[in-house]
Amino acid sequence: MAVQKPESDTIVAWPHPDVKNDLARLRQSSPLTHCITNIVVTNFTANVLLAVGGSPAMIVATEEVAEFVRIARALLINVGTITGHDAAAMLKAAATAAETGTPWVLDPVAAGVLEFRTSVVRELIRYNPAVIRGNASEILSVAGAVGGAKGVDSTASSLDALPVARKLAEQTGAVIAVSGEIDYITDGKSVIRVPGGDVIMTRVTGTGCALGALIAALLSVTESPLRAAASASAIFAIAGERAAKVSQGPGSFSVAFLDQLSLLPDGI
């Protein structure tokens, strides 16, 4: 699967057999996934994991996170609405994950926009996340590049960020998953391209954040972080496409998206 040029990358999309097998394994084991995420998307993220057959837990107390990381199969840290209390809990959870070998995903929401969250993200990376997932501007900012970040929206394309993502993967040892019109996932050597989805997914709060949670859940049942990120993106892409066909706007799409996740592999 290793490639040298984006134009010759590996394409992964539903119904790729590896993706279907990874989803089946997730449903069979229902991995307990510890999510320290932002307050805007907590409910949606939990429902996404339940829809695909996972087991979410939203434990955020600084006094409890270390204990729970030791129980969980995987961890998500999303800095979207970070506070000082959150930062302490996130750093404690990440340190525990590094100690116990619990695989975890970092979602550096709006990194590069504000110094506090950016500094916390830098500290979190020291604890070796298995996957760093973000839009192009976030990944560029995390890598110290100029990404033109604007809030949580990306002003750069996922393809623009790919060369920097590959270098960031080499520097950190993490798989870098760049979300966009086409998702690009790289470990610094291999590049996987995941097409699909629908533009309406950008008008619903929480789709990107929930993708990070699904990647975390899949980390515990797949053979590599690269495969976990690719399978999660492919699952989201097909569910998004199918949900868009039966919805009338962002509200009905949110419901339809959860339905389509739960209906896979058959769908509509």
C-alpha positions in Angstrom: 0.0 0.0 0.0 3.0 2.3 0.3 3.1 5.1 -2.2 5.4 8.0 -3.0 3.1 10.4 -4.9 -0.4 11.6 -4.0 -1.5 10.9 -7.6 -0.7 7.2 -7.2 -2.1 6.8 -3.7 -4.3 4.0 -2.5 -8.0 4.6 -2.7 -10.2 3.2 0.0 -14.0 3.4 -0.2 -17.1 1.4 0.8 -17.6 -1.5 0.1 -13.8 -2.3 0.5 -13.6 -5.6 2.2 -11.2 -4.4 4.9 -13.6 -1.6 5.8 -16.5 -4.0 6.1 -14.4 -6.4 8.2 -13.3 -3.6 10.5 -16.9 -2.5 11.0 -17.9 -6.1 11.8 -15.1 -6.5 14.3 -16.1 -3.2 16.0 -19.7 -4.4 16.3 -18.6 -7.8 17.7 -16.4 -6.3 20.4 -18.2 -3.0 21.1 -15.0 -1.4 22.4 -15.3 1.0 25.3 -14.2 4.3 23.9 -13.3 7.2 26.3 -14.2 10.5 24.8 -13.0 13.8 26.2 -14.6 16.0 23.6 -16.2 19.4 23.3 -19.5 20.4 24.8 -21.1 21.2 21.4 -20.8 17.6 20.0 -20.9 15.3 23.1 -24.3 14.0 22.5 -23.9 13.5 18.7 -20.5 11.8 19.2 -22.0 9.4 21.7 -24.9 8.6 19.4 -22.5 8.0 16.4 -20.6 5.5 18.4 -23.7 3.8 19.5 -25.0 3.7 15.9 -22.0 1.9 14.7 -22.0 -0.6 17.6 -19.4 1.0 19.8 -19.6 1.9 23.5 -19.0 5.6 24.3 -18.1 7.0 27.7 -17.8 10.8 28.3 -15.7 10.9 31.4 -14.2 14.4 31.9 -13.5 14.8 35.6 -9.7 15.3 36.2 -10.1 13.1 39.3 -11.5 10.2 37.1 -9.8 10.3 33.7 -6.7 8.4 34.6 -8.6 5.6 36.2 -11.0 5.4 33.2 -8.2 5.4 30.6 -7.0 2.2 32.3 -10.4 0.6 31.7 -11.1 1.9 28.2 -10.0 0.3 24.9 -9.2 3.7 23.3 -9.3 7.4 24.0 -10.3 10.5 22.0 -9.1 14.0 23.0 -10.8 16.9 21.2 -9.9 20.4 22.2 -12.9 22.2 20.6 -14.2 24.0 23.7 -11.2 23.6 25.9 -11.0 25.3 29.4 -8.2 25.2 32.0 -10.0 22.4 33.7 -10.3 20.5 30.5 -6.7 21.0 29.7 -5.7 19.4 33.0 -7.9 16.4 32.4 -6.7 16.0 28.8 -3.1 16.1 29.7 -3.6 13.6 32.6 -5.6 11.3 30.3 -3.0 11.5 27.5 -0.1 10.8 30.0 -2.0 7.7 31.3 -2.7 6.5 27.8 1.1 6.8 27.0 1.8 4.8 30.2 -0.7 2.1 29.6 -0.4 1.8 25.9 -4.0 2.8 25.3 -4.3 4.0 21.7 -5.7 7.5 21.4 -6.7 10.1 18.9 -6.0 13.8 19.1 -8.4 16.2 17.4 -6.7 19.7 17.5 -9.8 21.8 16.8 -8.9 25.3 15.8 -5.3 24.8 16.6 -3.2 27.8 15.4 -6.1 30.2 16.0 -5.6 30.8 19.7 -2.4 30.4 21.7 -3.9 28.6 24.8 -5.3 25.7 22.8 -2.3 25.6 20.5 0.1 25.3 23.5 -2.1 22.5 25.0 -2.0 20.6 21.6 1.8 20.9 21.6 1.9 19.4 25.1 -0.6 16.6 24.2 1.5 15.5 21.2 4.3 14.6 23.5 2.2 11.7 24.7 2.3 10.0 21.4 -1.2 10.0 19.9 -1.8 7.1 17.4 -3.7 9.4 15.1 -4.0 13.2 14.7 -7.2 14.1 12.8 -8.1 17.6 11.6 -8.9 19.7 8.7 -6.2 21.1 6.5 -5.7 24.3 8.3 -5.5 22.6 11.7 -2.9 20.1 10.4 -0.9 22.8 8.9 -1.0 24.8 12.1 0.0 21.8 14.2 2.9 21.3 12.0 4.0 24.9 12.4 3.1 25.8 8.9 0.9 28.8 7.9 -2.5 27.2 7.3 -4.7 30.2 7.0 -6.8 28.9 9.9 -10.2 30.6 10.4 -12.0 29.3 13.5 -12.8 25.6 13.1 -13.2 25.9 9.3 -10.4 25.1 6.9 -9.3 27.7 4.3 -6.8 25.2 2.8 -7.7 22.0 0.9 -6.8 18.5 2.2 -4.5 18.0 -0.8 -2.7 21.3 0.0 -1.9 19.9 3.5 -0.8 16.4 2.4 3.0 17.1 2.0 3.1 18.7 5.5 0.9 15.9 6.9 3.4 13.4 5.7 6.3 15.2 7.3 4.3 15.6 10.5 3.6 11.9 10.6 7.4 11.2 10.3 8.2 13.7 13.1 5.5 12.5 15.6 5.1 8.9 14.7 1.3 9.5 14.5 -0.9 8.7 11.5 -2.2 12.1 10.2 -5.8 12.1 8.9 -6.7 15.2 7.0 -10.4 15.8 6.5 -11.8 17.6 3.5 -13.7 17.1 0.2 -11.3 14.1 -0.1 -9.8 12.7 3.1 -6.1 12.0 3.0 -4.5 9.7 5.6 -0.8 9.1 5.9 1.8 7.5 8.1 4.5 9.5 6.3 5.1 6.7 3.8 1.8 5.3 2.7 -1.0 7.6 1.6 -4.7 6.6 1.6 -7.3 8.7 -0.2 -10.9 8.3 0.9 -13.4 10.0 -1.5 -17.2 10.4 -0.9 -19.4 12.0 1.6 -21.6 15.0 0.9 -21.2 18.8 1.3 -24.1 18.8 3.7 -21.8 17.2 6.2 -20.0 20.5 6.6 -23.3 22.2 7.7 -23.9 19.8 10.6 -22.1 20.3 13.9 -20.1 17.4 15.0 -19.4 15.2 11.9 -15.7 15.8 12.0 -15.5 15.5 15.8 -17.5 12.3 15.7 -15.1 10.9 13.0 -12.3 11.2 15.5 -14.3 9.1 18.0 -14.9 6.4 15.4 -11.2 6.3 14.5 -10.5 5.9 18.2 -13.0 3.0 18.5 -11.5 1.3 15.5 -8.0 1.6 16.8 -8.8 -1.2 19.2 -10.0 -3.7 16.6 -7.8 -3.0 13.5 -4.3 -4.0 12.6 -2.9 -0.4 12.4 -3.8 3.2 13.1 -3.5 3.9 9.3 -6.2 1.3 8.7 -8.4 2.5 11.5 -8.4 6.0 10.2 -9.1 4.9 6.6 -11.9 2.6 7.6 -13.5 5.3 9.8 -13.4 7.8 6.9 -14.9 5.3 4.4 -17.7 4.4 6.8 -18.5 8.1 7.3 -18.3 8.8 3.6 -20.9 6.2 2.6 -23.2 6.9 5.5 -23.1 10.6 4.6 -23.8 9.9 0.9 -26.8 7.7 1.7 -28.1 10.1 4.4 -28.0 13.0 2.0 -30.2 11.2 -0.5 -33.0 10.8 2.0 -32.8 14.1 4.0 -34.3 17.5 3.3 -31.7 19.6 5.2 -29.2 19.6 8.0 -31.8 18.6 10.6 -33.1 15.5 8.9 -29.6 14.7 7.7 -28.4 14.4 11.3 -31.0 11.8 12.0 -30.6 10.0 8.7 -26.8 9.9 9.2 -27.2 8.0 12.5 -29.7 5.7 10.8 -27.4 5.0 7.9 -24.5 4.2 10.3 -26.6 1.7 12.1 -27.9 0.2 8.8 -24.4 -0.6 7.4 -23.4 -2.8 5.7 -26.8 -3.0 3.8 -27.9 0.6 3.9 -30.7 1.8 1.6 
